[in-house]
Amino acid sequence: MAEGWTELETTFVEPFYLSMMAQNAPSHAHEVWSGLVEAGQHVIPRDLDELLRAGMWRPVVMGAWFGLALPTDETRDLLVTAMRRSGGSLTAYPLATACSIVVGADAVDAMSAYISFISDPMRDDRSGGFVAAAIEHLGGSAPVVPSDRNRQDLLEMRDVASRLQDAFRQP
């Protein structure tokens, strides 16, 4: 086990988080794909709960991605709560992506709350536009207008997430 990492983090976080944080997945998921898929086939609801409630960004990032591996009824509330608590871009991109696929329109309020939080000039890390694109994609009305780049970035992240969800569900 790597120094300072729990067993859960060594299994589900440490090997993957750099490739999957923020908007890295479209460019870097291929680097960790086989290990990620293998790990996702072993994640259980208790693991996901622990990852998404960790309070540290690395486990939350991977909790968002592993939220695609479990049945929707086991992940919806966990993802929405994590989205509402997201502290910035490292987690917001994967959480908004996972919420847009797993939760759908029921995540719009949490995404809007995130945008309100991140819109403070002292916190603005430009992730609000991406989250707004997710809200728009779900048919909601976002508190800010996403750019065309935000919309394209969302589609790229959703493509990775959809392929990953399919891979997790393969026997």
C-alpha positions as CSV (number, residue, x, y, z in Angstrom):
1,M,0.0,0.0,0.0
2,A,1.4,3.4,-0.9
3,E,2.4,5.5,2.0
4,G,-0.5,7.7,3.4
5,W,-3.1,5.9,1.3
6,T,-5.9,3.8,2.8
7,E,-6.6,0.4,1.2
8,L,-9.7,1.8,-0.4
9,E,-7.7,4.7,-1.9
10,T,-4.9,2.4,-3.1
11,T,-7.5,0.3,-4.9
12,F,-9.9,2.9,-6.3
13,V,-8.1,6.3,-6.3
14,E,-4.3,6.4,-6.4
15,P,-3.8,4.6,-9.8
16,F,-6.4,6.7,-11.6
17,Y,-7.1,10.1,-10.2
18,L,-4.5,12.1,-12.2
19,S,-5.9,10.8,-15.5
20,M,-9.5,11.3,-14.5
21,M,-9.5,14.6,-12.5
22,A,-11.0,17.8,-13.8
23,Q,-11.2,17.5,-17.6
24,N,-8.4,15.0,-18.1
25,A,-10.5,12.0,-18.9
26,P,-11.0,12.6,-22.7
27,S,-7.2,12.9,-23.1
28,H,-5.9,10.5,-20.5
29,A,-8.5,7.8,-19.6
30,H,-6.9,5.5,-22.2
31,E,-3.8,5.4,-20.0
32,V,-5.6,3.8,-17.1
33,W,-8.6,2.2,-18.9
34,S,-8.1,-1.5,-18.3
35,G,-7.3,-1.0,-14.6
36,L,-10.1,1.4,-14.1
37,V,-12.6,-1.0,-15.7
38,E,-11.3,-3.9,-13.6
39,A,-11.6,-1.8,-10.4
40,G,-15.0,-0.7,-11.3
41,Q,-16.2,-4.2,-11.5
42,H,-15.4,-4.7,-7.8
43,V,-16.7,-1.4,-6.3
44,I,-19.6,-1.8,-3.9
45,P,-22.0,0.8,-2.6
46,R,-20.1,1.2,0.7
47,D,-16.9,2.0,-1.2
48,L,-18.7,4.6,-3.3
49,D,-20.2,6.2,-0.3
50,E,-16.8,6.4,1.4
51,L,-15.2,7.9,-1.7
52,L,-17.8,10.5,-2.3
53,R,-18.0,11.5,1.4
54,A,-14.2,11.6,1.9
55,G,-14.0,15.4,1.9
56,M,-10.8,15.2,-0.1
57,W,-10.8,15.9,-3.8
58,R,-9.0,12.7,-5.0
59,P,-11.5,10.2,-3.7
60,V,-14.4,12.4,-4.8
61,V,-13.1,12.5,-8.3
62,M,-12.9,8.7,-8.5
63,G,-16.2,8.3,-6.7
64,A,-17.8,10.2,-9.5
65,W,-16.4,7.9,-12.1
66,F,-17.1,4.7,-10.1
67,G,-20.6,6.0,-9.6
68,L,-21.1,4.8,-13.2
69,A,-20.4,1.2,-12.2
70,L,-23.3,0.7,-9.8
71,P,-27.0,0.6,-10.4
72,T,-28.6,4.0,-10.5
73,D,-30.7,3.6,-7.3
74,E,-27.5,3.0,-5.3
75,T,-25.7,6.1,-6.6
76,R,-28.2,8.9,-7.3
77,D,-28.3,10.5,-3.9
78,L,-24.6,10.1,-3.3
79,L,-23.7,11.8,-6.5
80,V,-26.2,14.6,-6.0
81,T,-24.9,15.3,-2.5
82,A,-21.3,15.2,-3.7
83,M,-22.1,17.6,-6.6
84,R,-23.7,20.0,-4.1
85,R,-20.6,19.9,-1.9
86,S,-18.0,20.1,-4.7
87,G,-15.3,22.6,-3.9
88,G,-14.0,23.3,-7.4
89,S,-13.0,22.1,-10.8
90,L,-11.0,19.0,-9.9
91,T,-14.3,17.3,-8.7
92,A,-16.9,19.4,-10.5
93,Y,-16.2,18.2,-14.0
94,P,-16.4,14.4,-13.2
95,L,-19.4,14.9,-10.8
96,A,-21.4,17.0,-13.3
97,T,-20.6,14.4,-15.9
98,A,-21.7,11.4,-13.8
99,C,-24.8,13.3,-12.5
100,S,-25.8,14.1,-16.1
101,I,-25.7,10.4,-17.0
102,V,-26.8,8.6,-13.8
103,V,-29.1,11.2,-12.1
104,G,-30.4,13.3,-15.0
105,A,-32.6,16.3,-14.4
106,D,-32.9,15.5,-10.7
107,A,-29.3,16.8,-10.3
108,V,-30.0,20.3,-11.8
109,D,-30.6,21.9,-8.4
110,A,-27.4,20.6,-7.0
111,M,-25.5,21.7,-10.1
112,S,-27.1,25.2,-9.9
113,A,-26.1,25.4,-6.2
114,Y,-22.5,24.5,-7.2
115,I,-22.5,27.3,-9.8
116,S,-23.7,29.8,-7.2
117,F,-20.9,28.7,-4.9
118,I,-18.2,28.8,-7.5
119,S,-19.4,32.1,-9.0
120,D,-17.8,34.0,-6.1
121,P,-14.9,35.9,-7.6
122,M,-12.5,34.4,-5.0
123,R,-13.5,30.9,-6.0
124,D,-14.2,31.1,-9.7
125,D,-12.1,28.5,-11.4
126,R,-14.1,28.5,-14.7
127,S,-15.8,25.2,-14.0
128,G,-19.2,26.9,-13.7
129,G,-19.6,27.1,-17.5
130,F,-19.1,23.3,-17.8
131,V,-21.6,22.6,-15.1
132,A,-24.0,25.0,-16.8
133,A,-23.5,23.0,-20.0
134,A,-24.6,19.9,-18.1
135,I,-27.7,21.7,-16.8
136,E,-28.5,22.8,-20.3
137,H,-28.0,19.3,-21.7
138,L,-30.5,18.0,-19.1
139,G,-33.1,20.6,-20.3
140,G,-32.6,22.9,-17.2
141,S,-32.1,26.6,-17.1
142,A,-28.5,27.3,-15.9
143,P,-27.7,30.4,-13.9
144,V,-24.9,31.2,-16.3
145,V,-24.7,30.7,-20.1
146,P,-22.2,28.0,-21.1
147,S,-19.9,28.6,-24.0
148,D,-19.7,26.5,-27.1
149,R,-16.4,25.1,-25.7
150,N,-18.1,24.2,-22.4
151,R,-20.8,22.3,-24.4
152,Q,-18.1,20.5,-26.5
153,D,-16.1,19.6,-23.4
154,L,-19.3,18.2,-21.8
155,L,-19.9,16.0,-24.8
156,E,-16.4,14.7,-24.7
157,M,-16.6,13.9,-21.0
158,R,-20.0,12.2,-21.4
159,D,-18.5,10.1,-24.2
160,V,-15.8,8.8,-21.9
161,A,-18.4,8.3,-19.1
162,S,-20.8,6.4,-21.4
163,R,-18.1,4.1,-22.7
164,L,-16.8,3.5,-19.2
165,Q,-20.3,2.8,-17.9
166,D,-20.7,0.2,-20.7
167,A,-17.3,-1.3,-19.9
168,F,-18.2,-1.6,-16.2
169,R,-21.2,-3.6,-17.1
170,Q,-19.5,-6.1,-19.2
171,P,-19.0,-9.5,-17.6
